[in-house]
Amino acid sequence: MTDELSTSQSGPSDGTRPDPLSTVSRDIADVPSVEIISTAALHLMSAAAVNLGLAEDLPDHKDLDEARSLIDALAGLLDASAPSLGHHHAAPLRDGLRSLQLAFRESSSIPDDPGAGPGEKYTGPVHPSAANR
């Protein structure tokens, strides 16, 4: 039984193992680009929120330098991928980005000039007064 188990776990009986990268490539080939882009955006959003101190389990954690980098990356990704995402997918991601930008402004003790905040080179200036529009 041990021989059967080790043979079945090690791959084909000819002694070769399946290439894990080819399996990953096949799996990725089946995923639409909009899902991959959206997933990457959500990871960036989550990491930025944690670094802004917005995570329930880490409310005292703040690293605004890291948050700025993540928000910049998110804004660049959304700017570059907007034509591929379409309005239906891009709108909620843009709303999340804007919320992070506003949270950054609120968290920062030294305010950035208009248009100089994280991601604003891609989105334009973000103003709290425009939040109700």
C-alpha positions in Angstrom: 0.0 0.0 0.0 2.9 2.4 0.7 4.3 1.8 -2.8 0.9 2.5 -4.4 0.4 5.7 -2.3 3.9 7.1 -3.1 3.4 6.4 -6.8 0.1 8.1 -6.9 1.3 11.1 -5.0 4.5 11.6 -7.0 2.8 11.8 -10.4 2.7 9.7 -13.5 4.2 6.2 -13.3 6.9 7.1 -15.9 8.7 9.0 -13.1 8.0 12.5 -14.3 6.0 15.0 -12.3 3.4 17.4 -13.8 4.8 20.9 -14.2 3.0 23.0 -11.6 3.5 26.1 -13.7 1.7 24.6 -16.6 -1.2 23.8 -14.4 -1.3 27.4 -13.1 -1.0 28.7 -16.6 -4.0 26.6 -17.7 -6.0 27.8 -14.7 -5.1 31.5 -15.4 -6.0 31.1 -19.1 -9.6 30.3 -18.0 -10.0 33.5 -15.9 -11.2 36.6 -17.7 -8.8 39.6 -17.4 -11.5 41.7 -15.7 -11.5 39.2 -12.8 -7.7 39.2 -12.5 -7.5 43.0 -12.5 -10.4 43.3 -10.0 -8.7 40.8 -7.7 -5.4 42.7 -7.8 -7.3 46.0 -7.2 -9.1 44.4 -4.2 -5.8 43.2 -2.7 -4.3 46.8 -3.1 -7.4 48.3 -1.5 -7.3 45.9 1.4 -3.6 46.5 2.1 -4.1 50.3 1.9 -7.0 50.1 4.3 -4.9 48.1 6.8 -2.1 50.7 6.5 -4.6 53.5 7.1 -5.7 51.9 10.3 -9.1 50.9 9.0 -8.8 47.2 9.8 -10.9 46.1 12.7 -8.3 43.7 14.0 -5.4 46.2 13.7 -7.0 49.6 14.4 -3.8 51.1 15.9 -1.7 50.1 12.8 -0.9 53.1 10.6 1.8 53.4 8.0 0.9 56.3 5.7 4.0 55.8 3.5 2.9 52.3 2.7 -0.7 53.4 2.2 0.4 56.1 -0.2 2.3 53.6 -2.3 -0.6 51.2 -2.4 -3.1 53.9 -3.3 -0.8 55.2 -6.0 -0.5 51.6 -7.4 -4.3 51.1 -7.2 -5.0 54.4 -9.0 -2.5 53.6 -11.7 -4.0 50.1 -12.2 -7.5 51.5 -12.5 -6.4 54.3 -14.8 -4.6 51.9 -17.1 -7.3 49.2 -17.1 -10.4 51.4 -17.3 -11.1 50.6 -20.9 -10.9 46.8 -20.3 -13.0 46.9 -17.1 -15.9 48.9 -18.4 -18.1 51.1 -16.2 -19.9 48.2 -14.5 -16.7 46.8 -13.0 -14.7 50.1 -12.8 -17.2 52.2 -10.9 -17.2 50.4 -7.6 -13.4 50.1 -7.7 -13.1 53.9 -8.4 -15.5 54.5 -5.4 -13.2 52.4 -3.2 -10.2 54.2 -4.4 -11.8 57.6 -3.7 -12.8 56.4 -0.2 -9.2 55.4 0.5 -7.9 58.8 -0.8 -10.3 60.6 1.5 -9.3 58.4 4.4 -5.7 59.2 3.7 -6.4 62.9 3.7 -8.1 62.6 7.1 -5.3 60.5 8.5 -2.4 62.7 7.4 -1.3 65.4 9.8 0.5 67.2 7.0 -2.1 67.8 4.2 -1.0 67.3 0.6 -1.5 70.1 -1.9 -4.6 69.6 -4.1 -3.6 67.1 -6.8 -0.6 65.9 -4.9 -2.3 63.3 -2.7 -1.9 59.5 -3.3 -3.2 58.5 -6.7 -4.3 62.1 -7.6 -2.0 62.2 -10.6 -4.3 59.7 -12.1 -7.7 60.8 -10.6 -7.3 64.5 -10.2 -7.7 66.2 -6.9 -10.0 64.6 -4.4 -12.0 66.9 -2.1 -14.1 65.8 0.9 -16.8 68.3 0.0 -17.4 66.3 -3.2 -18.2 63.1 -1.3 -21.9 63.8 -1.4 -22.1 64.2 -5.2 
